Amino acid sequence: MGRGCLFGPVVAAAVTVSPAGSQELHRAGVRDSKVLSPAQRQRLVPVIQSVAIAWKTASASVAEIDQLNILQAALLAMGRAVNALNPAPDLCWVDGNRAIPHLTIPQETVIKGDQRSVAIAAASILAKEWRDRQVLDLAKDYPGYDLASNKGYGTAKHRDGLKKLGLTPHHRRSFAPCRQILEELGT
């Protein structure tokens, strides 16, 4: 989660769930995190955590994003989350069309996986909520960017904050709006 953000890490989650657990999560309302309200996602987090056989969240830092690029950093975060699962799954379904490099277990890519798999949808909810909480914590230290509202995405208020205040250590310098600010400041 957070691939398009200008601020903060990219976050991934991995969830292992039994067939019965998958049905239970579906009945509880687990869907693609993008179609759920913040209140719905927050309500589902403890449900997912209690039903899952295993779950983990992981991230790639802003420095890793700037060094690798956002796609490779997202795959790195995914690999970290999957590798931290205990017990390890027999198969990993990966949301999207790119396999996770160096993963030691078999994997299958699933395009629009968060719409087609309850386990992937559950992972998307955990990742989004974990990242949003991180950004909300950081927002207290960085007023002026409207982070509490935009969660690090490049809204007009966030971009205005960038123009007025410059970049924080948590801004992704490799992203065009941040690069542009750096160029304007001559740094």
N, C-alpha and C positions, 0 to 999 in steps of 0.2 A: 504494500500500500504506500501511496505517496510518490508514485513515479513522476507525476507531473508537478510536484511541489517545487518551490524555490527555496524552501527552508526545511531543515531537519533530515533525519535519516530516512532510508527506504526500509520498510518493514515487511516481513513475510511471516506466515505461520504455517504450521503443519498439524494436521489432525488425523488421528487414526480412529475409526469408528466401526463397530460391528454392523452387520445388516440390520439387526433389531435396533441398534442405536441410531442408525441412519433413518429408519422409519420414525423413531421417537423425535429426532431433531426436525424432521420434515413436519410432523404434526405440531411441534412447538413453534413453527414459523421460520425456521432457518431458510434463508434465501440469499441470493447475491447481496452483499453488503450495500451495494449502490442503490438498491431499491427499498432499503429499510430506513426508517427514521433513526436519529440518534437514540431516542428512547427505546425503540425496538431492539437495536443492536445491544445497548447496555443491558437490557433485560435478558437477552439471549446468551451473553457471555458466561454467566455461571451455569446455565443449562448445558451449554456445549462442554464446559470444563468438567461437569459432573457425569455426562453421558459418554464422553470420549474415552477410549482405551488409553490414549496418550495424546498430548498436545504440547506444542512448544511455539514460542515466538522468537524471532531473531531479527537482527537488523544489519545493515551496512551503513557505515558512517558517511557523513558529508565528504570527508577526505577520500574515502574509497569511491564514492560516486564521482567526484571530480577527477580521480586518477583513472578509474576503469571505464566509465560511462554508466548511465543509469541502467541500461539493460543488464550489463555484466554485474553491476552492484546488486540489482534485484535478484539475479540468479544466485549470487553469492549468499544473500540473505536467505533465499529459499533452501539452498544446500545446508546452511547452518541450522535452520529449523528442522529439516528432515533428519539430519545426522544426530540431532539432540534427542530425537524420539526414543523412548524406552518403554516397551520393547520396540525394536526396529521393525518397520513394516516389511512385508514380503514384496510389495509393489508400491511405487509412488506415482500418483496421478499428478501431473504438473499442469497448472492452469496456463493455457497459452500454446504457442507452437514451438517453443524452444525447450530443449532438454536441459537439465541442470548439469553443468560440467562436473566431472570427477565424482559423481554420486556412485556409491558402491552397491546400491540395490537397483534392481530393474525399475525402469520408469516408462510411463506413457504420457505423451502430451495430450491435453484435452482442450481444444479451442472452445472458448466461452465456458470453461469448466465450472466457474462459479454459478452458472445457470443450469448446468447439467449434472452436477454432483453435489450432494448434500455435504460431503466431507470437505470439498473445496470451498463451498459457500461458507461453511463453519470456519474454515481457516481464514477466509477473507474478512469475516466479522471480527475474529480475534485480532488479526493484524491491524485492521482499521481502528478498533477501539484502543489497542495498545499504543499505536502511533499518535492518535488524537490526544490521549492522556499525556504523552511525552511533550507534545507541542503545547498543550495547556500549561504544563509545569514551566516550560521555557518562556511562555508568553508573559509571565510575571516579571521576568528579568529583562524583557525586551519590549516595553510598551512603545507604541507608535507605529507598529506594523499591523495591528488588528489581527494578530495571530489567534486570539481566542475565537474569533469568528471564522477566519479563513483557513485555519489549520495548516498554514504554510503555502497554500495555493496562491497564485499570482493575481489576486484581485486588484481592483483599482486602488483601494486603501493600502494594500500591501505595497504596491508599486510606488505609491506616493510616499510611504514610509521609507522605502529604499532611496528615493530621490532626496528626501530631507535628512535622513539619518545615516545613510550609507549601509554597508553590509555588516552583519554580525558574524561571529565565527561559525554560526549554524546555517549560513546561506550557502547555496551551491554555486560556487564561482564559475563553474563550467556551463551553467544554464544561461541562455542568451540575455534575459533581462538583468541578471546579476553581472554578467560580463560587460554589458552596456554601461551600467553604473560605474564599474571599475574603470572603464575607458574614459568616461566623462570626468571622473575624479583624477585621471592620470596615474592610476596605480596599477 
